[in-house]
Amino acid sequence: MMQLFIGNKNYSSWSMRPWVLLTQAGIAFEESLLRFDNFNDASTYEQSPFKQSLRAITPVGKVPVLVDGDLAIWDTLAIAEYVAEQFPEKQLWPADRAARARARSICAEMHSGFTALRSACPMNIEARFTDTGALIWRDNAGVRNEVQRLVAMWSALLEEHGGPMLFGAFTVADAYYAPICTRLRTYGLPVTDTIEAYVNRVYALPGVKAWVEDALAEQDFLDFEEPYRLKR
């Protein structure tokens, strides 16, 4: 059975993507959760249990990592591509060639873009920072621009493919943007009714619902992941 190494479910947006993809698609895997520690502190880097746990598995020392036999695949997009190839019957990418290319394009855009939103609004499923979100929206033009880009992108796809997901049925693209849906909710960022309805549908997916429930049950507070509060 494949093994997926992930970080804290409340904070780890990149871990959420392949976990939701596999779970929603009904693909069996063993979860290995490695609690984040302060691995960004250069003085304790070599002693980081998180880094030590991953050092024998992946050269980059980051989650997620999918292990299938002797093969370790890191990077979320690489994991998605590998799983899609291993389980073609799951149709994790759209069947239509043009739609498939577009789905890959928006996943690549998420992979390398939306840096203002990801930086100003780190994933924190348990928290509700609506007041903070209002200040971010007021003062951060980059966040406003990126949310407007999301609204335009998602609206066009939902209209073109008729929903309920971005390309009709659930695909890698929906798993890829699921952490963004949590950010929109956590920070109360303003979106259209169409987008709010899509976010609600994503939250209702069994794979997403299971991840969120686990995140809420963690009861873990990591100060280096919390730029907006000192305690829960």
C-alpha positions as CSV (number, residue, x, y, z in Angstrom):
1,M,0.0,0.0,0.0
2,M,1.2,3.5,-0.7
3,Q,2.2,5.7,2.2
4,L,1.6,9.4,2.3
5,F,3.7,11.6,4.6
6,I,2.0,14.8,5.6
7,G,2.3,17.6,8.1
8,N,-0.2,19.1,10.6
9,K,-3.7,19.1,9.0
10,N,-4.6,22.4,10.4
11,Y,-1.6,24.2,8.8
12,S,-0.2,22.1,5.9
13,S,-1.9,23.2,2.8
14,W,0.4,21.3,0.5
15,S,-0.2,18.1,2.4
16,M,-3.9,18.6,2.1
17,R,-3.9,18.5,-1.7
18,P,-2.7,14.9,-2.3
19,W,-4.5,13.6,0.9
20,V,-7.8,15.0,-0.3
21,L,-7.2,13.7,-3.9
22,L,-6.5,10.2,-2.7
23,T,-9.3,10.1,-0.2
24,Q,-11.9,11.6,-2.4
25,A,-10.9,9.2,-5.2
26,G,-11.2,6.2,-2.9
27,I,-7.5,5.2,-3.4
28,A,-6.1,3.3,-0.4
29,F,-3.0,4.7,1.3
30,E,-1.4,4.7,4.7
31,E,-1.1,8.1,6.4
32,S,2.0,9.1,8.2
33,L,1.6,12.5,10.0
34,L,4.8,14.2,11.0
35,R,4.2,17.1,13.4
36,F,5.8,20.3,12.3
37,D,8.5,21.7,14.6
38,N,10.5,24.9,14.3
39,F,12.6,23.5,11.4
40,N,13.1,27.0,10.0
41,D,15.3,28.0,12.9
42,A,18.9,27.6,11.6
43,S,20.3,27.0,15.1
44,T,18.2,23.9,15.5
45,Y,17.8,22.7,11.9
46,E,20.0,19.6,12.3
47,Q,18.1,18.6,15.5
48,S,14.7,19.0,14.0
49,P,12.7,15.7,14.4
50,F,10.6,16.7,11.4
51,K,13.7,17.0,9.2
52,Q,15.3,13.9,10.6
53,S,12.2,11.8,10.0
54,L,12.2,12.9,6.3
55,R,15.9,12.8,5.6
56,A,15.9,9.1,4.8
57,I,12.9,9.5,2.5
58,T,13.3,12.6,0.5
59,P,16.3,14.9,-0.2
60,V,14.2,18.0,0.1
61,G,13.0,17.3,3.6
62,K,9.5,18.6,3.0
63,V,6.0,17.2,3.0
64,P,4.0,15.8,1.3
65,V,5.9,12.7,0.1
66,L,4.2,9.7,-1.4
67,V,6.1,6.4,-1.0
68,D,5.1,3.5,-3.3
69,G,7.4,0.6,-2.7
70,D,11.0,1.7,-3.3
71,L,9.8,4.9,-5.0
72,A,9.4,8.2,-3.2
73,I,7.6,11.1,-5.0
74,W,7.7,14.6,-3.5
75,D,6.1,17.8,-4.7
76,T,2.3,17.8,-4.8
77,L,1.9,18.2,-8.5
78,A,4.3,15.2,-9.2
79,I,2.3,13.1,-6.7
80,A,-1.0,14.1,-8.5
81,E,0.5,13.1,-11.9
82,Y,1.8,9.8,-10.6
83,V,-1.5,8.8,-9.0
84,A,-3.4,9.8,-12.1
85,E,-1.1,7.5,-14.1
86,Q,-1.4,4.7,-11.6
87,F,-5.2,4.8,-11.4
88,P,-6.5,5.9,-14.9
89,E,-9.9,4.5,-14.1
90,K,-10.3,7.2,-11.4
91,Q,-10.3,10.0,-14.1
92,L,-8.4,12.4,-11.9
93,W,-7.8,14.7,-14.8
94,P,-10.6,15.8,-17.2
95,A,-11.2,13.3,-20.1
96,D,-11.3,16.1,-22.7
97,R,-7.8,17.0,-23.9
98,A,-8.4,20.8,-23.9
99,A,-10.0,20.7,-20.5
100,R,-7.2,18.5,-19.2
101,A,-4.6,21.0,-20.4
102,R,-6.5,23.9,-18.8
103,A,-6.8,21.9,-15.5
104,R,-3.0,21.4,-15.5
105,S,-2.5,25.1,-16.3
106,I,-4.5,26.3,-13.3
107,C,-2.8,23.7,-11.0
108,A,0.6,25.0,-12.2
109,E,-0.6,28.5,-11.6
110,M,-1.5,27.6,-8.0
111,H,1.8,25.8,-7.6
112,S,3.9,28.8,-8.5
113,G,1.5,31.7,-8.0
114,F,-0.9,33.4,-5.6
115,T,2.1,34.2,-3.4
116,A,0.4,37.3,-1.8
117,L,-2.6,35.4,-0.7
118,R,-0.6,32.4,0.6
119,S,1.8,34.7,2.4
120,A,-0.7,37.0,4.0
121,C,-3.3,34.4,4.7
122,P,-1.6,31.1,5.8
123,M,-3.9,28.1,6.1
124,N,-5.3,27.8,9.5
125,I,-8.5,25.7,9.4
126,E,-9.4,25.9,13.0
127,A,-9.1,29.7,13.3
128,R,-11.5,32.5,12.3
129,F,-9.7,35.7,11.4
130,T,-12.4,37.8,9.8
131,D,-11.2,41.1,11.4
132,T,-7.7,40.4,10.3
133,G,-9.0,39.4,6.9
134,A,-10.8,42.8,6.6
135,L,-7.5,44.6,7.3
136,I,-5.6,42.4,4.8
137,W,-8.3,43.1,2.2
138,R,-8.1,46.8,2.9
139,D,-4.3,47.2,2.9
140,N,-3.0,44.4,0.6
141,A,-3.5,45.1,-3.1
142,G,-1.8,41.8,-4.0
143,V,-4.3,39.8,-2.0
144,R,-7.2,41.7,-3.6
145,N,-5.8,41.1,-7.1
146,E,-5.3,37.4,-6.5
147,V,-8.7,36.8,-5.0
148,Q,-10.2,38.6,-8.0
149,R,-8.2,36.3,-10.3
150,L,-9.6,33.3,-8.4
151,V,-13.1,34.6,-8.7
152,A,-12.7,35.2,-12.5
153,M,-11.1,31.8,-13.0
154,W,-13.5,29.7,-11.0
155,S,-16.5,31.5,-12.3
156,A,-15.5,30.9,-15.9
157,L,-14.8,27.2,-15.3
158,L,-18.0,26.7,-13.4
159,E,-20.1,28.3,-16.1
160,E,-18.3,26.5,-18.9
161,H,-18.5,23.0,-17.3
162,G,-21.8,23.4,-15.4
163,G,-20.4,22.5,-12.0
164,P,-20.6,21.3,-9.4
165,M,-16.8,21.2,-9.5
166,L,-14.4,23.3,-11.6
167,F,-14.4,20.8,-14.5
168,G,-17.8,19.2,-13.8
169,A,-16.8,16.1,-11.8
170,F,-14.1,16.2,-9.1
171,T,-10.5,16.4,-10.4
172,V,-7.0,17.2,-9.3
173,A,-7.9,20.9,-9.8
174,D,-10.5,20.9,-7.0
175,A,-8.1,19.1,-4.7
176,Y,-5.5,21.7,-5.6
177,Y,-7.7,24.6,-4.7
178,A,-9.3,23.1,-1.6
179,P,-6.8,24.8,0.7
180,I,-7.6,28.1,-0.9
181,C,-11.2,27.5,-0.1
182,T,-10.2,27.2,3.6
183,R,-8.3,30.5,3.4
184,L,-11.3,32.3,2.0
185,R,-13.4,31.0,4.9
186,T,-10.9,31.5,7.6
187,Y,-10.2,35.2,6.7
188,G,-13.7,36.0,5.5
189,L,-12.4,37.4,2.2
190,P,-15.2,38.8,0.0
191,V,-16.2,36.7,-3.0
192,T,-19.3,36.4,-5.2
193,D,-22.3,34.2,-4.3
194,T,-21.2,31.8,-7.1
195,I,-17.8,31.3,-5.5
196,E,-19.2,31.1,-2.0
197,A,-21.4,28.3,-3.2
198,Y,-18.5,26.5,-4.8
199,V,-16.5,26.8,-1.6
200,N,-19.4,25.3,0.3
201,R,-19.5,22.4,-2.2
202,V,-15.8,21.8,-1.8
203,Y,-16.2,21.7,2.0
204,A,-19.0,19.2,1.6
205,L,-16.8,16.7,-0.3
206,P,-16.2,13.7,1.9
207,G,-12.4,13.9,1.4
208,V,-12.3,17.6,2.4
209,K,-14.8,17.1,5.2
210,A,-12.6,14.3,6.7
211,W,-9.5,16.5,6.5
212,V,-11.2,19.4,8.2
213,E,-12.6,17.2,10.9
214,D,-9.1,15.8,11.6
215,A,-7.6,19.4,11.6
216,L,-10.2,20.6,14.1
217,A,-9.4,17.5,16.3
218,E,-5.6,18.2,16.4
219,Q,-5.7,20.7,19.2
220,D,-2.2,21.7,18.3
221,F,-0.9,25.2,18.5
222,L,2.4,26.0,16.7
223,D,3.4,29.6,17.3
224,F,5.6,29.8,14.2
225,E,2.6,29.0,12.1
226,E,0.5,31.7,13.8
227,P,1.3,35.2,12.7
228,Y,-2.0,36.6,14.1
229,R,-2.4,35.3,17.6
230,L,-0.3,34.1,20.6
231,K,-2.6,31.2,21.7
232,R,-5.8,29.4,20.8
